[in-house]
Amino acid sequence: MTDPTGPGRDGHPPGAPLSFKLMVVLAALYLGWRLVEGVIALYRWVL
């Protein structure tokens, strides 16, 4: 099995499946939304 951390031809890890990329995108969206909720809650708490 090849090293997944090694750079591919275009600088990205080789053989990253679509499901993994989708999971990363969903995780980023979730964390971004949680960050927005946290900022809103902090804003309401301060005022």
C-alpha positions in Angstrom: 0.0 0.0 0.0 1.3 3.4 -0.9 1.9 6.1 1.7 -1.3 8.3 1.8 0.7 11.2 3.2 3.0 11.3 0.2 2.3 14.0 -2.5 0.7 12.8 -5.7 1.3 14.2 -9.2 -0.6 17.4 -8.4 0.5 17.7 -4.9 -2.5 16.0 -3.3 -2.5 12.6 -1.6 -2.9 9.9 -4.3 -5.9 7.7 -4.3 -8.1 9.8 -2.0 -11.6 8.4 -2.5 -14.6 10.6 -3.2 -16.3 9.6 0.0 -13.2 10.8 2.0 -13.3 14.1 0.2 -17.0 14.4 0.8 -16.5 13.6 4.5 -13.8 16.3 4.7 -16.1 18.8 3.1 -19.0 17.9 5.4 -16.7 18.1 8.5 -15.5 21.5 7.4 -19.0 22.8 6.9 -20.1 21.4 10.3 -17.1 22.9 12.1 -17.7 26.2 10.3 -21.4 26.2 11.3 -20.5 25.4 14.9 -18.0 28.3 14.9 -20.8 30.6 13.6 -23.2 29.4 16.3 -20.5 29.9 19.0 -19.9 33.5 17.8 -23.6 34.2 17.8 -24.0 32.8 21.3 -21.1 34.8 22.5 -22.4 38.0 20.9 -25.8 37.4 22.6 -24.1 36.7 25.9 -22.0 39.9 25.8 -25.0 42.2 24.9 
